[in-house]
Amino acid sequence: MNFYIFLIFFFLLGLCVGSFLNVLILRLPKKKKISGRSRCPYCKKKLSFKELIPVLSFVFLGGKCSSCKKPISLQYPLVELFTGLSFSFLFWQFYQSFKAQSSSPILLTLDFLFWLIFASFLIVIFMTDLKFYIVPDKIIYPAIFFAILYQFLKVFALKNWQLKEVLKITSWQPFFISLFSGFCVSVFFLSLVILTKGKGMGLGDVKIGAFMGILLSYPNIIVALVLAFLSGSVVGLILIVLRKKTLKSEVPFGCFLAPATFVAFFWGQNLINFYWKLFL
């Protein structure tokens, strides 16, 4: 019973966080302040509390502004719903790990709390790149900071916060590997930016690469990159066939990097094992 109560709680929490993420998605790329009341983008009417209830407001208003009757973007309920589902999934995933005792409770708690934050970052990265073809520095730099902090605290969690163990140089090997992974991915992406003269990839992708590398570390970062490039190629080819894009068209690569990061963290090792069994 407690499991379902917590599942619903994190879903509702995700809905509320998703509402805030919509503010970030729409305001940060335009360099607007994130504080202040939300308004209708058409008639500029300040939205009341009833019009700000995640998902339900969209349903009750029939998808239209109560004042000017212009359509409300589907982005609002979709981001809220997806954030809610992501938070519920994260709780379910880590709850199963708790039950299986696959890792220490301290480490699992650290993973869970930080991944609520990382999921939010990835959703904003996905949507801003999809909608505006940019990833704001005010999102990616904090994401990199939290990834470094996460890997730093993991060293303590892995050693059960025992200072004598933490002070050993070998204890910090995973931390430095994660930093080096982020550096290598960012250099790799930067080389692609230089080679394609910014047409194949942008500097925003370089920063996302640093974030991904630090967060996932080796070898999961390899899985994420393979997934991102494969999915990006497939979608790109489909869009070209449908004549929605051409070979010279710009494709928001962050839309493939973000979900690939999520998949690689939870199923990266499974995919690696599957690859070795399949080909070796």
ROTOR-655081 format. One line per field, with one value per residue (C-alpha): residue number from 1; x, y, z; residue in one letter. Coordinates in nm, 3 decimals, padded with zeros to 5 digits. Each point is the difference from the previous one (the first is absolute). Layout:
// ROTOR-655081
num = [NUM	...] $
px = [X	...] $
py = [Y	...] $
pz = [Z	...] $
residuo = [A	...] $
//
This chain:
// ROTOR-655081
num = [1	2	3	4	5	6	7	8	9	10	11	12	13	14	15	16	17	18	19	20	21	22	23	24	25	26	27	28	29	30	31	32	33	34	35	36	37	38	39	40	41	42	43	44	45	46	47	48	49	50	51	52	53	54	55	56	57	58	59	60	61	62	63	64	65	66	67	68	69	70	71	72	73	74	75	76	77	78	79	80	81	82	83	84	85	86	87	88	89	90	91	92	93	94	95	96	97	98	99	100	101	102	103	104	105	106	107	108	109	110	111	112	113	114	115	116	117	118	119	120	121	122	123	124	125	126	127	128	129	130	131	132	133	134	135	136	137	138	139	140	141	142	143	144	145	146	147	148	149	150	151	152	153	154	155	156	157	158	159	160	161	162	163	164	165	166	167	168	169	170	171	172	173	174	175	176	177	178	179	180	181	182	183	184	185	186	187	188	189	190	191	192	193	194	195	196	197	198	199	200	201	202	203	204	205	206	207	208	209	210	211	212	213	214	215	216	217	218	219	220	221	222	223	224	225	226	227	228	229	230	231	232	233	234	235	236	237	238	239	240	241	242	243	244	245	246	247	248	249	250	251	252	253	254	255	256	257	258	259	260	261	262	263	264	265	266	267	268	269	270	271	272	273	274	275	276	277	278	279	280] $
px = [00.000	00.279	00.161	-00.304	-00.033	00.361	-00.047	-00.294	00.189	00.297	-00.233	-00.174	00.337	00.114	-00.309	00.081	00.368	-00.102	-00.204	00.315	00.205	-00.240	00.090	00.371	-00.052	-00.189	00.185	00.369	00.063	-00.157	00.213	-00.307	-00.024	-00.144	-00.170	-00.337	-00.352	-00.067	-00.201	-00.185	00.250	-00.274	-00.211	00.258	-00.265	00.145	-00.094	-00.198	00.073	-00.274	00.173	00.335	-00.100	00.220	-00.185	-00.346	-00.009	00.063	-00.285	-00.251	00.074	-00.041	00.352	-00.085	00.073	-00.294	00.032	00.094	-00.094	00.325	00.130	00.237	00.312	00.001	00.351	-00.136	-00.194	00.243	00.306	-00.192	-00.121	00.338	00.172	-00.259	00.047	00.380	-00.008	-00.231	00.229	00.304	-00.171	-00.109	00.347	00.184	-00.266	00.068	00.372	-00.072	-00.199	00.268	00.269	00.208	00.197	00.035	-00.308	00.211	00.121	-00.348	-00.146	00.272	-00.068	-00.374	00.014	00.254	-00.184	-00.314	00.217	00.170	-00.333	-00.118	00.317	-00.033	-00.363	00.092	00.298	-00.222	-00.274	00.214	00.207	-00.313	-00.184	00.278	00.304	00.202	00.081	00.023	00.320	-00.218	-00.112	00.308	00.253	-00.206	-00.052	00.378	00.047	-00.255	00.157	00.341	-00.157	-00.180	00.320	00.182	-00.258	-00.011	00.360	-00.111	-00.316	00.193	00.229	-00.293	00.128	00.305	00.263	00.296	-00.123	-00.091	00.349	00.156	00.104	-00.156	-00.341	-00.001	00.067	-00.371	-00.026	00.297	-00.117	-00.334	00.174	00.228	-00.303	-00.167	00.318	00.041	-00.360	00.011	00.327	-00.150	-00.308	00.214	00.205	-00.325	-00.103	00.333	-00.001	-00.358	00.046	-00.294	-00.243	-00.001	00.012	-00.003	00.185	-00.308	00.055	00.359	-00.130	-00.264	00.278	00.196	-00.310	-00.072	00.358	00.026	-00.342	00.026	00.377	00.166	-00.129	-00.364	00.090	00.098	-00.346	-00.166	00.200	-00.073	-00.371	-00.007	00.180	-00.203	-00.337	00.102	00.099	-00.322	-00.226	00.203	-00.038	-00.373	-00.041	00.199	-00.214	-00.315	00.154	-00.026	00.378	00.290	00.360	00.090	-00.276	00.085	-00.109	-00.023	00.243	-00.079	-00.336	00.190	00.272	-00.247	-00.204	00.317	00.146	-00.306	00.003	00.376	-00.010	-00.268	00.065	00.351	00.165	-00.281	00.050	00.376	-00.053	-00.249	00.252	00.277	-00.230	-00.133	00.329	00.258] $
py = [00.000	00.242	-00.071	00.129	00.303	00.097	-00.080	00.241	00.257	00.006	00.012	00.308	00.149	-00.055	00.178	00.306	-00.008	-00.040	00.320	00.182	-00.166	00.149	00.344	-00.076	-00.142	00.305	00.280	-00.095	-00.021	00.346	00.125	00.094	-00.005	-00.323	00.188	00.166	-00.121	-00.197	00.166	-00.103	00.038	00.157	00.238	00.034	-00.064	-00.108	-00.359	-00.070	-00.286	-00.210	00.042	-00.119	-00.342	-00.251	-00.192	00.055	00.367	-00.096	-00.254	00.225	00.292	-00.223	00.083	00.369	00.325	00.103	00.358	00.008	-00.362	-00.055	-00.361	-00.093	-00.183	-00.375	00.047	00.099	-00.317	-00.230	00.128	-00.017	-00.354	-00.122	00.147	-00.164	-00.336	00.038	00.066	-00.299	-00.220	00.111	-00.084	-00.340	-00.074	00.084	-00.167	-00.325	00.047	00.056	-00.323	-00.194	00.159	00.046	00.279	00.180	00.199	00.316	-00.031	-00.081	00.301	00.222	-00.138	00.051	00.359	00.111	-00.172	00.196	00.304	-00.151	-00.108	00.361	00.127	-00.253	00.096	00.369	-00.080	-00.210	00.260	00.313	-00.165	-00.129	00.332	00.258	-00.198	00.120	-00.121	00.298	00.032	00.060	-00.362	-00.185	00.154	-00.085	-00.348	-00.046	00.128	-00.246	-00.284	00.077	00.029	-00.331	-00.182	00.167	-00.112	-00.349	-00.051	00.055	-00.211	-00.291	00.002	00.037	00.344	-00.150	00.275	-00.239	-00.180	00.321	00.143	-00.284	00.106	-00.314	00.102	00.300	-00.196	-00.009	00.376	00.080	-00.247	00.182	00.338	-00.141	-00.150	00.340	00.160	-00.261	00.028	00.379	-00.007	-00.255	00.217	00.312	-00.170	-00.074	00.365	00.110	-00.260	00.080	00.373	-00.002	-00.153	-00.353	00.088	00.310	00.114	-00.082	-00.366	00.030	00.110	-00.274	-00.247	00.115	-00.040	-00.348	-00.120	00.110	-00.137	-00.338	-00.054	-00.286	-00.238	00.119	00.318	-00.212	-00.160	00.342	00.135	-00.306	00.025	00.374	-00.024	-00.304	00.151	00.336	-00.164	-00.202	00.297	00.221	-00.248	-00.031	00.379	00.019	-00.273	00.186	00.320	00.173	00.053	00.003	-00.111	00.361	00.045	00.056	-00.275	00.063	-00.268	00.072	-00.169	-00.327	00.053	00.060	-00.324	-00.198	00.122	-00.125	-00.340	-00.048	00.065	-00.259	-00.260	00.078	-00.304	-00.226	00.131	-00.055	-00.357	-00.059	00.131	-00.230	-00.304	00.085	00.065	-00.187] $
pz = [00.000	00.091	-00.338	-00.192	00.225	-00.072	-00.369	-00.020	00.208	-00.238	-00.300	00.146	00.092	-00.358	-00.132	00.212	-00.096	-00.365	00.026	00.115	-00.275	-00.255	00.136	-00.044	-00.349	-00.122	00.179	00.020	-00.379	-00.032	00.293	00.200	00.379	00.137	00.285	-00.040	-00.078	-00.316	-00.272	-00.312	-00.288	-00.216	00.210	00.283	00.267	00.335	00.071	00.315	00.241	-00.163	-00.335	00.137	00.133	-00.190	-00.275	00.158	-00.100	-00.362	00.014	00.176	-00.234	-00.304	-00.115	-00.046	00.183	00.217	-00.123	-00.370	-00.079	-00.186	00.015	00.283	-00.118	00.061	00.132	00.341	00.090	-00.181	00.188	00.328	-00.068	-00.116	00.305	00.226	-00.172	00.016	00.374	00.052	-00.209	00.197	00.328	-00.134	-00.139	00.320	00.216	-00.186	00.063	00.370	00.015	-00.185	00.219	-00.315	00.164	00.333	00.113	00.026	-00.359	-00.131	00.182	-00.146	-00.349	00.035	00.129	-00.258	-00.284	00.078	-00.073	-00.306	-00.151	00.028	-00.168	-00.284	-00.065	-00.024	-00.225	-00.227	-00.028	-00.039	-00.272	-00.173	00.021	-00.033	-00.125	00.300	00.351	00.241	00.203	00.307	-00.036	-00.121	00.240	00.312	-00.151	-00.028	00.356	00.139	-00.200	00.156	00.347	-00.055	-00.093	00.290	00.256	-00.150	00.113	00.361	-00.042	-00.152	00.303	00.244	00.102	00.170	-00.008	00.011	-00.311	-00.181	00.052	-00.198	-00.352	-00.153	00.135	-00.235	-00.317	-00.106	00.057	-00.223	-00.265	-00.016	-00.038	-00.268	-00.179	-00.008	-00.131	-00.277	-00.118	-00.008	-00.197	-00.241	-00.056	-00.033	-00.271	-00.188	00.035	-00.148	-00.279	-00.105	00.061	00.239	-00.250	00.139	00.367	00.220	00.310	00.206	-00.087	00.124	00.341	00.002	-00.079	00.305	00.216	-00.138	00.037	00.362	00.090	-00.171	00.003	-00.187	-00.139	00.010	-00.184	-00.301	00.003	00.017	-00.294	-00.215	00.079	-00.071	-00.334	-00.111	00.094	-00.147	-00.329	-00.024	00.077	-00.234	-00.288	00.064	-00.008	-00.325	-00.159	00.111	-00.141	00.336	00.004	-00.243	00.038	00.082	00.259	00.364	00.240	00.376	00.120	00.365	-00.062	-00.050	00.260	00.285	-00.029	-00.081	00.332	00.187	-00.171	00.042	00.375	00.072	-00.268	-00.124	00.154	-00.125	-00.353	00.028	00.117	-00.282	-00.254	00.123	-00.005	-00.344	-00.178	00.206] $
residuo = [M	N	F	Y	I	F	L	I	F	F	F	L	L	G	L	C	V	G	S	F	L	N	V	L	I	L	R	L	P	K	K	K	K	I	S	G	R	S	R	C	P	Y	C	K	K	K	L	S	F	K	E	L	I	P	V	L	S	F	V	F	L	G	G	K	C	S	S	C	K	K	P	I	S	L	Q	Y	P	L	V	E	L	F	T	G	L	S	F	S	F	L	F	W	Q	F	Y	Q	S	F	K	A	Q	S	S	S	P	I	L	L	T	L	D	F	L	F	W	L	I	F	A	S	F	L	I	V	I	F	M	T	D	L	K	F	Y	I	V	P	D	K	I	I	Y	P	A	I	F	F	A	I	L	Y	Q	F	L	K	V	F	A	L	K	N	W	Q	L	K	E	V	L	K	I	T	S	W	Q	P	F	F	I	S	L	F	S	G	F	C	V	S	V	F	F	L	S	L	V	I	L	T	K	G	K	G	M	G	L	G	D	V	K	I	G	A	F	M	G	I	L	L	S	Y	P	N	I	I	V	A	L	V	L	A	F	L	S	G	S	V	V	G	L	I	L	I	V	L	R	K	K	T	L	K	S	E	V	P	F	G	C	F	L	A	P	A	T	F	V	A	F	F	W	G	Q	N	L	I	N	F	Y	W	K	L	F	L] $
//
